[in-house]
Structure formats: C-alpha cells, structure tokens
Amino acid sequence: MNSALPTGTQVHLQSGAVTAQIAQVGASLRSLRIGGVDLVTAYPLDIPTPSCSGVVLTPWPNRVRDGVWDDDGTPRQLAITEPKFHNASHGLLRFVAYDIDQTDAAATLSATVVPQTGYPYLIETSVTYLLTDDGIEVVHVLTNRSSEPAPVALGTHPFVMIGDVDTHDLVLRVPAATAFETDDRMLPTGTRPADAALRDGIRIGDTSLDTGFTDLARDADGLVRTTLTAPDGRRLTVWQGEGFDYVQVFTTDKYPGQELAVAIEPMTAPADALNSGLGIRRLAPGESWSLRWGIALD
C-alpha cells in the first residue's frame, strides 16, 4: 500500500483468480480482474481519478442544477463543483479519503458526510467490496446521524470492459423502457421511450451515450442486469439490487490509455434529483439504508 498517491492508499484484494484494487480517495473501484482479464478499466497510479472512475457518489449522484435545491421549503445552495456547466456534481465524498478495514477478499471503506454548504446533514456511509467466484459484490450502507430527516441518494461510476476484446466490438444491452432527455448542461428536461436497439443489443462502437435510464426490467431474482457481450459469447454483467432504479451509461474517447471506454453507473436517483424528488429517500434520524450491486463475468 502507498498513501503518497493522488488517490491515496491502494487496497488490493484477491480470491483465487479474482483480484481487485480499491482506491482510498472516493472509495473507487480501480480495477477488477479474473484470470488476467480486466473487467474494470484501470488508469495510471500517478494521476487523480479520471472521469469519476469507480467513485461512490453520495448524498446525490450526477448533477444539481446551479447547485440550488429546495429542502422541504428551505432553499439550499451547494458549492459549484462543475464550473463548466455551473452545477454541483457527484455528491460530497468524491475527493474524501475513506477509512479502510480489509481482509484478503473483502474491504470496507467508511466516510462521513458532514454538515456543510448547502447540505446540513450528518450521514455515515460505508461501502464493502467482496470478491466472488465470478467478480465482485458491493454493499453500501447510509445512516442518518442528524436530528432531522435527511434526503439521500447514491450512485457509483465503474468503467467496465472485457479487457482482451476491443471495447468497440462489445454489444451493450440496457433493460430500460425510459430514457432521460437532457439540455446542453447535461440536466434532464424530460423523458422519452428508450431505444429498442439498446434492449436488443447495440455495438458500443456504433453509439455514443451519456444517458440516464429508468423503468428498468428486473429478472426473477429481483436484479437489473445491464450487459456487455463479446463476439465469443462471454458476457460482463453490471447488476443492481433493490433501490437502484436508475442506470447511467456513458461512453468516452477521453479515458486515459483507451480509445473508447464505457461506464455503466447504478444509481438510486437520476440527475437533478434533489429538485425533482425522483429516487430521493428521506432517512429518519438513526435510520439506515442498505444497497447492493456488482459485476460478474460469464
């Protein structure tokens, strides 16, 4: 481990052929590998986390318009953290160094959202990364330690791949009925039916996305599964448990060392949710909320 890095201490996990690396800053899932095949798109150790890669996003994911929101009748002004679009972006823990509790195959990282500009609530958070035979399971817990009910949401931002396949050739399937339309500041302006091609499968190299989706189809076990399939039939799945009712898919040609990268982002709420109220959960004092998602290869 080395804490003298832009992303802090690097936590290394291993169970058989499955390995993972977690960055302390942002509790970021930095890498995941099975049998030498990368499932999470890594980035150099000597740079800060690019494009929010793997970071935990809470107490809100994505953007808040102008950083302004109405807190049950009280106006709030968050710090502007996305100056380009004049938004408050990706919550309050993106640049926080989490506390770490680790075993060989699992690690729990903990951090507290303290009362601050535009968000007067005290929220304890933890995220546990547990290696499985086919990938990784991730469990988040949010607990309200404030004396008043606190509005919260959560997302995460993993960039995924099947490392021995050109990402252009992977086929993306998103089990969504509805997509969000956005303005030039990437804020939602409405919804539309999601493209049927995404449910059937579309080659990553033939599309460009920075799109939120909802009305997600769940399988019989209650999980939402968004997949990337290689030409040889191998399939990477990003699965979402109860409470994760939204997913964002983002493709970019600006990820370090990659001609094309794709993020599949489980979220409990869409962009600007502190204003729309969509997906926001108001935790009572002392109440906890547990959420789970994961990545698997078959």
C-alpha positions as CSV (number, residue, x, y, z in Angstrom):
1,M,0.0,0.0,0.0
2,N,1.1,3.6,-0.7
3,S,-0.8,6.6,0.5
4,A,1.6,9.1,-1.3
5,L,-0.6,8.9,-4.4
6,P,-3.3,11.2,-5.7
7,T,-5.9,8.6,-4.9
8,G,-4.4,7.6,-1.5
9,T,-3.8,4.1,-0.2
10,Q,-4.5,1.3,-2.7
11,V,-6.3,-1.7,-1.3
12,H,-5.5,-5.0,-3.0
13,L,-8.0,-7.9,-2.8
14,Q,-7.5,-11.5,-4.0
15,S,-9.6,-14.7,-4.0
16,G,-8.3,-17.4,-6.3
17,A,-8.2,-16.0,-9.9
18,V,-10.2,-12.9,-9.0
19,T,-8.3,-9.7,-7.9
20,A,-9.4,-6.1,-7.3
21,Q,-7.9,-2.8,-6.4
22,I,-9.8,-0.1,-4.4
23,A,-8.5,3.5,-4.2
24,Q,-8.9,5.2,-0.8
25,V,-10.0,8.5,-2.3
26,G,-13.6,8.3,-3.3
27,A,-13.7,4.5,-2.3
28,S,-13.1,4.0,-6.0
29,L,-13.2,0.5,-7.6
30,R,-9.9,1.0,-9.5
31,S,-9.5,-2.5,-11.1
32,L,-11.2,-5.9,-11.2
33,R,-9.6,-8.9,-13.0
34,I,-10.4,-12.5,-13.4
35,G,-7.7,-14.9,-14.7
36,G,-5.8,-12.0,-16.2
37,V,-8.8,-10.4,-18.0
38,D,-9.6,-6.9,-16.9
39,L,-13.2,-6.2,-16.1
40,V,-12.7,-2.6,-14.8
41,T,-10.9,-0.1,-16.8
42,A,-7.8,0.9,-14.9
43,Y,-5.9,4.2,-15.0
44,P,-2.3,5.3,-14.1
45,L,-1.4,5.4,-10.4
46,D,0.2,8.9,-10.7
47,I,-3.0,10.8,-11.7
48,P,-6.2,11.8,-9.9
49,T,-9.3,9.7,-10.7
50,P,-10.3,10.5,-14.2
51,S,-14.0,10.9,-15.1
52,C,-15.0,9.9,-11.6
53,S,-13.9,6.4,-12.4
54,G,-15.3,3.9,-9.9
55,V,-16.1,6.6,-7.3
56,V,-19.0,6.4,-4.8
57,L,-21.5,9.3,-5.5
58,T,-23.5,10.4,-2.4
59,P,-25.6,12.0,-1.0
60,W,-26.6,12.6,-4.6
61,P,-25.3,11.2,-7.9
62,N,-24.9,13.2,-11.1
63,R,-25.8,16.9,-11.2
64,V,-27.8,19.5,-9.3
65,R,-28.8,22.5,-11.5
66,D,-26.8,25.6,-10.3
67,G,-26.3,23.8,-7.0
68,V,-29.7,25.0,-5.9
69,W,-32.4,22.8,-4.3
70,D,-35.4,23.1,-2.1
71,D,-35.1,21.2,1.1
72,D,-38.7,20.8,2.1
73,G,-39.3,24.5,1.9
74,T,-35.8,25.7,2.8
75,P,-33.7,26.9,-0.1
76,R,-30.2,25.4,-0.2
77,Q,-27.1,26.4,-2.2
78,L,-24.4,23.7,-2.8
79,A,-20.9,24.5,-3.8
80,I,-20.4,24.6,-7.6
81,T,-18.1,21.7,-8.4
82,E,-18.7,21.5,-12.1
83,P,-17.8,25.1,-13.3
84,K,-18.1,24.2,-17.0
85,F,-21.9,23.7,-16.6
86,H,-22.4,25.6,-13.3
87,N,-23.7,22.5,-11.4
88,A,-23.0,20.7,-8.2
89,S,-21.8,17.3,-9.3
90,H,-21.5,13.8,-7.9
91,G,-22.1,14.4,-4.2
92,L,-19.8,15.3,-1.4
93,L,-17.3,12.3,-1.0
94,R,-15.7,12.2,-4.4
95,F,-12.4,13.6,-3.0
96,V,-12.6,12.2,0.5
97,A,-10.0,9.7,1.8
98,Y,-12.1,6.9,3.4
99,D,-11.1,4.8,6.4
100,I,-10.2,1.2,5.5
101,D,-10.9,-2.2,7.1
102,Q,-9.5,-5.0,5.0
103,T,-9.2,-8.8,4.7
104,D,-7.8,-10.8,1.8
105,A,-11.0,-11.0,-0.2
106,A,-13.0,-8.1,1.2
107,A,-12.7,-4.5,2.3
108,T,-15.0,-2.0,3.9
109,L,-14.3,1.7,3.4
110,S,-16.1,4.3,5.6
111,A,-16.6,8.1,5.4
112,T,-18.9,10.6,6.9
113,V,-20.8,13.3,5.0
114,V,-20.5,16.2,7.5
115,P,-22.9,19.3,7.5
116,Q,-21.6,21.8,5.0
117,T,-22.5,24.4,2.4
118,G,-25.9,23.5,1.0
119,Y,-26.2,20.2,2.9
120,P,-26.8,20.5,6.6
121,Y,-26.9,16.7,7.4
122,L,-24.6,14.2,9.0
123,I,-24.6,10.9,7.1
124,E,-22.4,7.9,8.0
125,T,-21.5,5.9,4.9
126,S,-19.7,2.6,4.2
127,V,-19.0,0.6,1.1
128,T,-18.0,-3.1,1.3
129,Y,-16.3,-4.7,-1.7
130,L,-16.4,-8.5,-1.6
131,L,-14.8,-10.7,-4.2
132,T,-17.0,-13.6,-5.6
133,D,-16.1,-16.5,-7.9
134,D,-17.3,-14.6,-11.0
135,G,-16.5,-11.0,-10.0
136,I,-17.4,-8.6,-7.1
137,E,-20.4,-7.7,-4.9
138,V,-20.6,-4.2,-3.5
139,V,-22.8,-3.2,-0.5
140,H,-23.4,0.4,0.6
141,V,-24.9,1.5,3.9
142,L,-26.1,5.0,4.6
143,T,-27.1,6.0,8.1
144,N,-28.6,9.4,9.1
145,R,-26.9,10.7,12.3
146,S,-28.7,14.0,12.1
147,S,-31.6,15.1,14.4
148,E,-33.8,15.7,11.3
149,P,-34.8,13.5,8.4
150,A,-32.2,13.7,5.7
151,P,-32.6,13.4,1.9
152,V,-30.1,11.0,0.3
153,A,-29.4,9.2,-2.9
154,L,-26.4,7.2,-4.1
155,G,-24.7,6.1,-7.3
156,T,-21.4,4.6,-8.4
157,H,-19.4,5.1,-11.5
158,P,-17.5,2.0,-12.7
159,F,-15.9,1.9,-16.1
160,V,-16.1,-1.7,-17.4
161,M,-14.6,-3.7,-20.1
162,I,-13.7,-7.2,-21.2
163,G,-10.0,-6.5,-21.4
164,D,-8.9,-8.8,-24.2
165,V,-11.6,-7.5,-26.5
166,D,-11.7,-4.1,-28.3
167,T,-14.5,-2.2,-26.5
168,H,-15.8,-1.0,-29.9
169,D,-16.9,-4.6,-30.5
170,L,-18.7,-5.2,-27.3
171,V,-22.5,-5.4,-27.5
172,L,-24.4,-3.3,-24.9
173,R,-27.8,-4.3,-23.6
174,V,-29.7,-1.9,-21.3
175,P,-33.1,-3.3,-20.0
176,A,-34.8,0.1,-19.8
177,A,-38.1,1.3,-21.1
178,T,-37.4,5.0,-20.5
179,A,-34.5,7.4,-21.2
180,F,-33.9,10.9,-19.9
181,E,-33.6,13.8,-22.3
182,T,-31.1,16.5,-21.4
183,D,-30.1,20.0,-22.2
184,D,-26.7,21.4,-23.1
185,R,-25.7,21.3,-19.4
186,M,-26.5,17.5,-19.2
187,L,-29.5,18.2,-17.0
188,P,-32.8,16.4,-17.5
189,T,-35.6,18.2,-19.4
190,G,-38.0,15.2,-19.8
191,T,-38.2,11.6,-20.7
192,R,-38.7,9.5,-23.9
193,P,-39.0,5.8,-24.7
194,A,-35.6,4.2,-24.6
195,D,-34.4,2.9,-27.9
196,A,-35.4,-0.6,-28.5
197,A,-32.0,-1.3,-30.0
198,L,-30.5,-0.9,-26.6
199,R,-32.7,-3.6,-25.2
200,D,-31.9,-5.9,-28.1
201,G,-28.2,-5.0,-28.1
202,I,-26.1,-2.4,-29.9
203,R,-22.3,-2.4,-30.6
204,I,-20.5,0.1,-28.4
205,G,-18.5,1.4,-31.4
206,D,-21.7,2.3,-33.2
207,T,-23.2,4.5,-30.5
208,S,-22.3,7.5,-28.2
209,L,-24.1,7.8,-24.9
210,D,-24.2,9.9,-21.8
211,T,-27.8,8.9,-20.9
212,G,-29.8,8.1,-17.8
213,F,-32.4,5.3,-17.9
214,T,-35.2,4.2,-15.7
215,D,-38.2,1.8,-15.8
216,L,-35.7,-1.0,-15.6
217,A,-36.7,-4.6,-16.1
218,R,-35.8,-6.9,-13.2
219,D,-35.2,-10.6,-13.5
220,A,-37.0,-13.2,-11.4
221,D,-34.3,-12.8,-8.7
222,G,-35.1,-9.0,-8.5
223,L,-31.9,-7.8,-10.1
224,V,-31.5,-5.4,-13.0
225,R,-28.8,-6.6,-15.4
226,T,-27.0,-4.4,-17.9
227,T,-24.6,-6.4,-20.1
228,L,-21.6,-6.2,-22.4
229,T,-21.2,-9.2,-24.6
230,A,-18.0,-10.1,-26.5
231,P,-18.0,-11.6,-30.0
232,D,-17.0,-15.0,-28.5
233,G,-20.1,-15.0,-26.2
234,R,-18.5,-14.0,-22.9
235,R,-20.7,-11.6,-21.0
236,L,-20.0,-9.0,-18.4
237,T,-22.9,-8.0,-16.3
238,V,-23.4,-5.0,-14.1
239,W,-26.3,-6.0,-11.8
240,Q,-28.3,-3.8,-9.5
241,G,-30.3,-4.7,-6.4
242,E,-33.4,-3.2,-4.8
243,G,-33.3,0.6,-4.6
244,F,-31.1,1.0,-7.7
245,D,-33.9,2.0,-10.1
246,Y,-31.8,4.1,-12.5
247,V,-28.7,3.5,-14.5
248,Q,-26.5,5.9,-16.5
249,V,-24.4,4.8,-19.5
250,F,-21.5,6.9,-20.5
251,T,-19.1,6.4,-23.4
252,T,-16.0,8.5,-23.9
253,D,-12.8,8.6,-26.0
254,K,-11.0,10.7,-23.4
255,Y,-10.3,8.0,-20.8
256,P,-6.5,7.6,-20.2
257,G,-4.9,4.9,-22.4
258,Q,-8.2,3.9,-24.0
259,E,-9.6,4.7,-27.5
260,L,-13.1,4.1,-26.1
261,A,-14.3,3.5,-22.6
262,V,-17.8,2.8,-21.2
263,A,-19.2,3.4,-17.7
264,I,-22.3,1.6,-16.5
265,E,-23.5,3.5,-13.4
266,P,-26.1,2.1,-11.0
267,M,-28.0,4.9,-9.3
268,T,-30.8,5.3,-6.9
269,A,-31.8,8.6,-8.4
270,P,-31.3,10.4,-11.7
271,A,-29.6,13.8,-12.4
272,D,-31.0,16.8,-10.5
273,A,-33.0,14.5,-8.2
274,L,-32.7,16.9,-5.2
275,N,-35.0,19.2,-7.3
276,S,-37.3,16.6,-9.0
277,G,-37.5,14.3,-5.9
278,L,-37.1,11.3,-8.1
279,G,-35.5,8.5,-6.2
280,I,-34.7,10.6,-3.2
281,R,-35.1,8.8,0.1
282,R,-35.5,10.8,3.3
283,L,-33.9,8.9,6.1
284,A,-35.3,9.3,9.6
285,P,-32.8,10.1,12.4
286,G,-30.9,6.9,13.1
287,E,-32.3,5.1,10.0
288,S,-30.0,3.1,7.7
289,W,-30.4,2.2,4.1
290,S,-28.5,-0.8,2.5
291,L,-28.0,-1.2,-1.2
292,R,-26.1,-3.7,-3.3
293,W,-24.8,-4.1,-6.9
294,G,-22.0,-6.0,-8.5
295,I,-20.0,-7.0,-11.6
296,A,-19.9,-10.6,-12.9
297,L,-18.4,-12.4,-16.0
298,D,-19.8,-15.5,-17.5
